[in-house]
Amino acid sequence: MQKVLAAAGVASRRKCEELIAAGRVSVNGQIVTAQGIKVGPVDEVALDGKQIQRAEAHVYYLLNKPAGYVTTVADTHGRPTVIDWVP
């Protein structure tokens, strides 16, 4: 659960462990003080009674870089970048 809280930007994982131990975190309306509780994607996690907004899942792309493209998000020389291939 501390990973979910940390990914949502609540605090660092260690600080989230302290918040859980202090009884400030609830899952589906139940106060949780035990560390390592697994929460599913549909579980409602709240801090001090206020529901947290979960971080969106990352999307990863695998791309074999074509010749003539540079591996960067933006190029100051105007060359085509791999980002041109990503939707």
C-alpha positions as CSV (number, residue, x, y, z in Angstrom):
1,M,0.0,0.0,0.0
2,Q,2.9,2.4,0.7
3,K,3.9,2.1,-3.0
4,V,0.4,3.2,-4.1
5,L,0.5,6.1,-1.8
6,A,4.0,7.1,-2.8
7,A,3.2,6.8,-6.5
8,A,0.2,9.1,-6.0
9,G,2.6,11.7,-4.6
10,V,1.4,11.6,-1.0
11,A,5.0,11.2,0.4
12,S,8.0,9.0,0.2
13,R,7.6,5.3,0.8
14,R,9.2,5.5,4.2
15,K,7.0,8.4,5.2
16,C,3.9,6.6,3.9
17,E,4.8,3.7,6.2
18,E,4.7,6.1,9.1
19,L,1.3,7.4,8.0
20,I,0.0,3.9,7.9
21,A,1.4,3.0,11.3
22,A,-0.2,6.2,12.7
23,G,-3.6,5.0,11.6
24,R,-4.1,7.9,9.1
25,V,-4.7,5.6,6.1
26,S,-7.9,3.7,5.3
27,V,-8.8,1.2,2.6
28,N,-12.4,0.9,1.6
29,G,-13.4,2.8,4.7
30,Q,-11.4,0.6,7.2
31,I,-8.4,2.1,9.0
32,V,-5.3,0.1,8.3
33,T,-2.2,0.1,10.5
34,A,-0.5,-3.1,9.2
35,Q,2.4,-2.7,6.7
36,G,2.4,-4.5,3.4
37,I,-1.3,-4.6,2.8
38,K,-2.0,-5.3,-0.9
39,V,-4.6,-3.0,-2.5
40,G,-6.3,-3.7,-5.8
41,P,-7.1,-1.3,-8.6
42,V,-10.7,-0.9,-7.4
43,D,-9.9,-0.4,-3.7
44,E,-10.5,3.1,-2.4
45,V,-7.5,4.4,-0.5
46,A,-7.8,7.5,1.7
47,L,-5.5,9.6,3.8
48,D,-7.1,11.4,6.8
49,G,-10.5,10.6,5.3
50,K,-9.7,12.2,1.9
51,Q,-9.5,9.8,-1.1
52,I,-6.2,9.8,-2.9
53,Q,-6.0,10.1,-6.7
54,R,-4.0,7.2,-7.9
55,A,-1.2,7.6,-10.4
56,E,-2.0,6.5,-13.9
57,A,-0.3,3.3,-15.2
58,H,2.8,3.8,-17.3
59,V,2.8,2.9,-20.9
60,Y,6.0,1.5,-22.4
61,Y,6.9,1.5,-26.1
62,L,9.6,-0.7,-27.7
63,L,11.0,0.9,-30.8
64,N,13.8,-0.2,-33.1
65,K,15.2,3.3,-33.9
66,P,15.3,3.8,-37.7
67,A,18.5,5.2,-39.2
68,G,18.5,9.0,-39.5
69,Y,16.5,9.5,-36.3
70,V,18.0,10.7,-33.0
71,T,17.1,9.4,-29.6
72,T,15.8,12.5,-27.8
73,V,12.5,14.2,-27.2
74,A,13.6,17.5,-28.9
75,D,16.5,18.3,-31.1
76,T,18.0,21.8,-31.4
77,H,19.2,21.0,-34.9
78,G,15.8,20.1,-36.3
79,R,16.6,16.5,-37.0
80,P,13.8,13.9,-36.8
81,T,13.5,12.2,-33.3
82,V,12.1,8.9,-32.1
83,I,9.2,10.8,-30.6
84,D,7.9,11.4,-34.1
85,W,7.1,7.7,-34.2
86,V,5.1,7.7,-30.9
87,P,1.4,8.4,-31.1
